[in-house]
Amino acid sequence: TQGTNTLPAVPFCVHVLINDLNIRDGASMSANTKGHTGKGTFTIVEVRDGWGKLKSGAGWISLDYTERV
């Protein structure tokens, strides 16, 4: 089994667990907020420091509030 710190190869899908997960323009809490995801399944195409880049190009989300599908 994979450890909690092991990230899968990209691309992969995650399910967002909260209603208002921020989409940011960079992989950082200090990056500007561009919007919110809502709950649902999203494809991640790049991972950086616990952040996932959305396939749609909308921006980055914190993977702390997701589970791998």
A tleap script that builds the chain and sets N, CA, C and O, in Angstrom:
source leaprc.protein.ff14SB
mol = sequence {
  NTHR GLN GLY THR ASN THR LEU PRO ALA VAL
  PRO PHE CYS VAL HIE VAL LEU ILE ASN ASP
  LEU ASN ILE ARG ASP GLY ALA SER MET SER
  ALA ASN THR LYS GLY HIE THR GLY LYS GLY
  THR PHE THR ILE VAL GLU VAL ARG ASP GLY
  TRP GLY LYS LEU LYS SER GLY ALA GLY TRP
  ILE SER LEU ASP TYR THR GLU ARG CVAL
}
set mol.1.N position { 0.836 -1.198 0.000 }
set mol.1.CA position { 0.000 0.000 0.000 }
set mol.1.C position { 0.870 1.247 0.000 }
set mol.1.O position { 2.024 1.209 0.426 }
set mol.2.N position { 0.317 2.336 -0.474 }
set mol.2.CA position { 1.057 3.581 -0.514 }
set mol.2.C position { 0.977 4.293 0.834 }
set mol.2.O position { -0.055 4.263 1.505 }
set mol.3.N position { 2.085 4.936 1.220 }
set mol.3.CA position { 2.069 5.752 2.418 }
set mol.3.C position { 1.335 7.049 2.146 }
set mol.3.O position { 1.085 7.401 0.993 }
set mol.4.N position { 0.993 7.751 3.200 }
set mol.4.CA position { 0.220 8.980 3.038 }
set mol.4.C position { 1.026 10.065 2.326 }
set mol.4.O position { 0.440 10.980 1.750 }
set mol.5.N position { 2.346 9.983 2.353 }
set mol.5.CA position { 3.174 10.997 1.702 }
set mol.5.C position { 3.547 10.627 0.274 }
set mol.5.O position { 4.226 11.395 -0.408 }
set mol.6.N position { 3.109 9.452 -0.188 }
set mol.6.CA position { 3.426 9.009 -1.529 }
set mol.6.C position { 2.384 9.552 -2.496 }
set mol.6.O position { 1.189 9.305 -2.337 }
set mol.7.N position { 2.843 10.293 -3.501 }
set mol.7.CA position { 1.918 10.833 -4.491 }
set mol.7.C position { 2.001 9.997 -5.758 }
set mol.7.O position { 3.083 9.562 -6.151 }
set mol.8.N position { 0.861 9.773 -6.397 }
set mol.8.CA position { 0.856 8.982 -7.626 }
set mol.8.C position { 1.440 9.767 -8.792 }
set mol.8.O position { 1.556 10.992 -8.738 }
set mol.9.N position { 1.798 9.058 -9.825 }
set mol.9.CA position { 2.236 9.715 -11.050 }
set mol.9.C position { 1.076 10.507 -11.634 }
set mol.9.O position { -0.080 10.098 -11.523 }
set mol.10.N position { 1.377 11.616 -12.243 }
set mol.10.CA position { 0.322 12.427 -12.871 }
set mol.10.C position { 0.115 11.968 -14.304 }
set mol.10.O position { 1.048 11.423 -14.894 }
set mol.11.N position { -1.057 12.160 -14.894 }
set mol.11.CA position { -2.236 12.724 -14.228 }
set mol.11.C position { -2.945 11.703 -13.357 }
set mol.11.O position { -2.829 10.497 -13.575 }
set mol.12.N position { -3.688 12.200 -12.359 }
set mol.12.CA position { -4.535 11.359 -11.519 }
set mol.12.C position { -5.738 12.189 -11.089 }
set mol.12.O position { -5.736 13.414 -11.210 }
set mol.13.N position { -6.766 11.508 -10.584 }
set mol.13.CA position { -7.996 12.203 -10.180 }
set mol.13.C position { -8.096 12.262 -8.667 }
set mol.13.O position { -7.687 11.339 -7.963 }
set mol.14.N position { -8.647 13.361 -8.184 }
set mol.14.CA position { -8.921 13.526 -6.763 }
set mol.14.C position { -10.374 13.958 -6.594 }
set mol.14.O position { -10.969 14.560 -7.489 }
set mol.15.N position { -10.929 13.639 -5.429 }
set mol.15.CA position { -12.268 14.096 -5.076 }
set mol.15.C position { -12.116 15.169 -4.010 }
set mol.15.O position { -11.526 14.923 -2.958 }
set mol.16.N position { -12.646 16.363 -4.276 }
set mol.16.CA position { -12.594 17.458 -3.311 }
set mol.16.C position { -13.639 17.206 -2.237 }
set mol.16.O position { -14.794 16.910 -2.544 }
set mol.17.N position { -13.231 17.322 -0.964 }
set mol.17.CA position { -14.064 16.944 0.166 }
set mol.17.C position { -14.827 18.116 0.783 }
set mol.17.O position { -15.701 17.892 1.621 }
set mol.18.N position { -14.527 19.352 0.398 }
set mol.18.CA position { -15.188 20.517 0.987 }
set mol.18.C position { -15.886 21.329 -0.102 }
set mol.18.O position { -15.582 21.182 -1.286 }
set mol.19.N position { -16.820 22.182 0.304 }
set mol.19.CA position { -17.642 22.934 -0.644 }
set mol.19.C position { -16.939 24.105 -1.309 }
set mol.19.O position { -17.318 24.510 -2.408 }
set mol.20.N position { -15.915 24.656 -0.655 }
set mol.20.CA position { -15.349 25.919 -1.133 }
set mol.20.C position { -13.825 25.907 -1.143 }
set mol.20.O position { -13.186 26.796 -0.581 }
set mol.21.N position { -13.249 24.895 -1.784 }
set mol.21.CA position { -11.794 24.796 -1.868 }
set mol.21.C position { -11.272 25.874 -2.823 }
set mol.21.O position { -11.693 25.958 -3.976 }
set mol.22.N position { -10.351 26.691 -2.318 }
set mol.22.CA position { -9.794 27.773 -3.131 }
set mol.22.C position { -8.978 27.242 -4.294 }
set mol.22.O position { -8.218 26.284 -4.154 }
set mol.23.N position { -9.148 27.878 -5.441 }
set mol.23.CA position { -8.265 27.671 -6.589 }
set mol.23.C position { -7.318 28.863 -6.579 }
set mol.23.O position { -7.764 30.011 -6.559 }
set mol.24.N position { -6.020 28.601 -6.593 }
set mol.24.CA position { -5.025 29.678 -6.516 }
set mol.24.C position { -4.183 29.726 -7.783 }
set mol.24.O position { -4.085 28.742 -8.516 }
set mol.25.N position { -3.576 30.884 -8.032 }
set mol.25.CA position { -2.784 31.040 -9.257 }
set mol.25.C position { -1.357 30.538 -9.096 }
set mol.25.O position { -0.542 30.686 -10.006 }
set mol.26.N position { -1.047 29.949 -7.950 }
set mol.26.CA position { 0.256 29.339 -7.712 }
set mol.26.C position { 0.128 28.277 -6.633 }
set mol.26.O position { -0.910 28.167 -5.980 }
set mol.27.N position { 1.186 27.495 -6.446 }
set mol.27.CA position { 1.180 26.389 -5.485 }
set mol.27.C position { 1.597 26.879 -4.104 }
set mol.27.O position { 2.623 26.459 -3.568 }
set mol.28.N position { 0.779 27.785 -3.528 }
set mol.28.CA position { 1.128 28.391 -2.251 }
set mol.28.C position { -0.108 29.026 -1.616 }
set mol.28.O position { -0.999 29.511 -2.313 }
set mol.29.N position { -0.148 29.016 -0.272 }
set mol.29.CA position { -1.239 29.684 0.443 }
set mol.29.C position { -1.196 31.191 0.212 }
set mol.29.O position { -2.216 31.864 0.361 }
set mol.30.N position { -0.039 31.728 -0.149 }
set mol.30.CA position { 0.082 33.172 -0.373 }
set mol.30.C position { -0.266 33.570 -1.812 }
set mol.30.O position { -0.314 34.757 -2.134 }
set mol.31.N position { -0.509 32.582 -2.672 }
set mol.31.CA position { -0.889 32.885 -4.057 }
set mol.31.C position { -2.308 33.445 -4.088 }
set mol.31.O position { -3.116 33.144 -3.210 }
set mol.32.N position { -2.606 34.246 -5.081 }
set mol.32.CA position { -3.925 34.858 -5.217 }
set mol.32.C position { -5.001 33.811 -5.458 }
set mol.32.O position { -4.783 32.836 -6.177 }
set mol.33.N position { -6.172 34.023 -4.844 }
set mol.33.CA position { -7.323 33.148 -5.046 }
set mol.33.C position { -8.031 33.531 -6.337 }
set mol.33.O position { -8.328 34.702 -6.572 }
set mol.34.N position { -8.297 32.529 -7.171 }
set mol.34.CA position { -8.948 32.760 -8.466 }
set mol.34.C position { -10.395 32.294 -8.482 }
set mol.34.O position { -11.138 32.613 -9.410 }
set mol.35.N position { -10.803 31.542 -7.463 }
set mol.35.CA position { -12.149 30.998 -7.415 }
set mol.35.C position { -12.212 29.831 -6.456 }
set mol.35.O position { -11.327 29.658 -5.619 }
set mol.36.N position { -13.266 29.024 -6.577 }
set mol.36.CA position { -13.474 27.855 -5.724 }
set mol.36.C position { -13.907 26.668 -6.583 }
set mol.36.O position { -14.474 26.836 -7.663 }
set mol.37.N position { -13.628 25.463 -6.079 }
set mol.37.CA position { -13.994 24.270 -6.838 }
set mol.37.C position { -15.395 23.777 -6.554 }
set mol.37.O position { -16.095 23.361 -7.477 }
set mol.38.N position { -15.828 23.809 -5.300 }
set mol.38.CA position { -16.990 23.028 -4.908 }
set mol.38.C position { -16.584 21.570 -4.820 }
set mol.38.O position { -15.472 21.210 -5.207 }
set mol.39.N position { -17.476 20.727 -4.314 }
set mol.39.CA position { -17.164 19.301 -4.229 }
set mol.39.C position { -17.222 18.695 -5.621 }
set mol.39.O position { -17.994 19.143 -6.469 }
set mol.40.N position { -16.407 17.677 -5.854 }
set mol.40.CA position { -16.420 17.000 -7.138 }
set mol.40.C position { -15.102 16.324 -7.410 }
set mol.40.O position { -14.216 16.301 -6.556 }
set mol.41.N position { -14.971 15.775 -8.596 }
set mol.41.CA position { -13.761 15.062 -8.999 }
set mol.41.C position { -13.007 15.894 -10.023 }
set mol.41.O position { -13.590 16.408 -10.977 }
set mol.42.N position { -11.713 16.017 -9.813 }
set mol.42.CA position { -10.867 16.858 -10.657 }
set mol.42.C position { -9.607 16.095 -11.039 }
set mol.42.O position { -9.121 15.254 -10.282 }
set mol.43.N position { -9.087 16.398 -12.220 }
set mol.43.CA position { -7.848 15.774 -12.689 }
set mol.43.C position { -6.669 16.685 -12.371 }
set mol.43.O position { -6.689 17.880 -12.665 }
set mol.44.N position { -5.646 16.094 -11.764 }
set mol.44.CA position { -4.417 16.801 -11.385 }
set mol.44.C position { -3.325 16.440 -12.379 }
set mol.44.O position { -3.080 15.260 -12.632 }
set mol.45.N position { -2.666 17.448 -12.946 }
set mol.45.CA position { -1.649 17.197 -13.968 }
set mol.45.C position { -0.229 17.524 -13.498 }
set mol.45.O position { 0.740 17.206 -14.188 }
set mol.46.N position { -0.103 18.153 -12.334 }
set mol.46.CA position { 1.211 18.464 -11.784 }
set mol.46.C position { 1.066 18.575 -10.276 }
set mol.46.O position { 0.036 19.040 -9.788 }
set mol.47.N position { 2.084 18.153 -9.527 }
set mol.47.CA position { 2.068 18.242 -8.071 }
set mol.47.C position { 3.305 19.002 -7.620 }
set mol.47.O position { 4.412 18.756 -8.098 }
set mol.48.N position { 3.097 19.943 -6.678 }
set mol.48.CA position { 4.210 20.716 -6.131 }
set mol.48.C position { 3.921 21.051 -4.671 }
set mol.48.O position { 2.979 21.785 -4.371 }
set mol.49.N position { 4.733 20.512 -3.767 }
set mol.49.CA position { 4.650 20.844 -2.336 }
set mol.49.C position { 3.248 20.707 -1.750 }
set mol.49.O position { 2.803 21.582 -1.007 }
set mol.50.N position { 2.548 19.622 -2.075 }
set mol.50.CA position { 1.226 19.388 -1.516 }
set mol.50.C position { 0.097 20.085 -2.261 }
set mol.50.O position { -1.046 20.083 -1.804 }
set mol.51.N position { 0.411 20.680 -3.405 }
set mol.51.CA position { -0.578 21.359 -4.242 }
set mol.51.C position { -0.719 20.606 -5.547 }
set mol.51.O position { 0.247 20.025 -6.043 }
set mol.52.N position { -1.924 20.614 -6.108 }
set mol.52.CA position { -2.177 19.969 -7.387 }
set mol.52.C position { -2.657 20.975 -8.405 }
set mol.52.O position { -3.515 21.806 -8.111 }
set mol.53.N position { -2.098 20.901 -9.618 }
set mol.53.CA position { -2.509 21.785 -10.703 }
set mol.53.C position { -3.680 21.151 -11.443 }
set mol.53.O position { -3.601 19.998 -11.867 }
set mol.54.N position { -4.766 21.905 -11.598 }
set mol.54.CA position { -5.965 21.394 -12.258 }
set mol.54.C position { -5.757 21.275 -13.766 }
set mol.54.O position { -5.176 22.158 -14.396 }
set mol.55.N position { -6.236 20.174 -14.330 }
set mol.55.CA position { -6.131 19.937 -15.771 }
set mol.55.C position { -6.798 21.047 -16.575 }
set mol.55.O position { -6.355 21.374 -17.676 }
set mol.56.N position { -7.855 21.621 -16.026 }
set mol.56.CA position { -8.603 22.672 -16.724 }
set mol.56.C position { -7.769 23.933 -16.952 }
set mol.56.O position { -8.109 24.772 -17.787 }
set mol.57.N position { -6.676 24.055 -16.200 }
set mol.57.CA position { -5.860 25.258 -16.300 }
set mol.57.C position { -6.317 26.370 -15.371 }
set mol.57.O position { -5.757 27.466 -15.381 }
set mol.58.N position { -7.353 26.080 -14.555 }
set mol.58.CA position { -7.907 27.106 -13.662 }
set mol.58.C position { -6.925 27.544 -12.588 }
set mol.58.O position { -6.980 28.683 -12.126 }
set mol.59.N position { -6.023 26.647 -12.183 }
set mol.59.CA position { -5.061 26.997 -11.145 }
set mol.59.C position { -4.687 25.791 -10.307 }
set mol.59.O position { -4.714 24.653 -10.774 }
set mol.60.N position { -4.334 26.066 -9.044 }
set mol.60.CA position { -3.823 25.060 -8.119 }
set mol.60.C position { -4.762 24.899 -6.931 }
set mol.60.O position { -5.369 25.869 -6.480 }
set mol.61.N position { -4.882 23.658 -6.419 }
set mol.61.CA position { -5.657 23.403 -5.205 }
set mol.61.C position { -4.780 22.671 -4.197 }
set mol.61.O position { -3.864 21.935 -4.564 }
set mol.62.N position { -5.082 22.888 -2.917 }
set mol.62.CA position { -4.388 22.161 -1.847 }
set mol.62.C position { -4.884 20.722 -1.834 }
set mol.62.O position { -6.089 20.480 -1.773 }
set mol.63.N position { -3.967 19.773 -1.890 }
set mol.63.CA position { -4.349 18.358 -1.890 }
set mol.63.C position { -4.712 17.876 -0.492 }
set mol.63.O position { -5.138 16.733 -0.330 }
set mol.64.N position { -4.550 18.740 0.541 }
set mol.64.CA position { -4.922 18.390 1.913 }
set mol.64.C position { -6.426 18.177 2.048 }
set mol.64.O position { -6.871 17.497 2.972 }
set mol.65.N position { -7.213 18.750 1.138 }
set mol.65.CA position { -8.673 18.693 1.231 }
set mol.65.C position { -9.260 17.780 0.165 }
set mol.65.O position { -10.415 17.937 -0.231 }
set mol.66.N position { -8.454 16.817 -0.299 }
set mol.66.CA position { -8.891 15.902 -1.337 }
set mol.66.C position { -8.558 14.473 -0.952 }
set mol.66.O position { -7.773 14.225 -0.036 }
set mol.67.N position { -9.171 13.535 -1.670 }
set mol.67.CA position { -8.772 12.134 -1.575 }
set mol.67.C position { -8.603 11.604 -2.989 }
set mol.67.O position { -9.347 11.975 -3.897 }
set mol.68.N position { -7.625 10.739 -3.164 }
set mol.68.CA position { -7.385 10.187 -4.490 }
set mol.68.C position { -8.526 9.274 -4.887 }
set mol.68.O position { -9.022 8.509 -4.060 }
set mol.69.N position { -8.952 9.341 -6.139 }
set mol.69.CA position { -10.039 8.504 -6.651 }
set mol.69.C position { -9.431 7.266 -7.286 }
set mol.69.O position { -10.158 6.409 -7.789 }
savepdb mol mol.pdb
quit
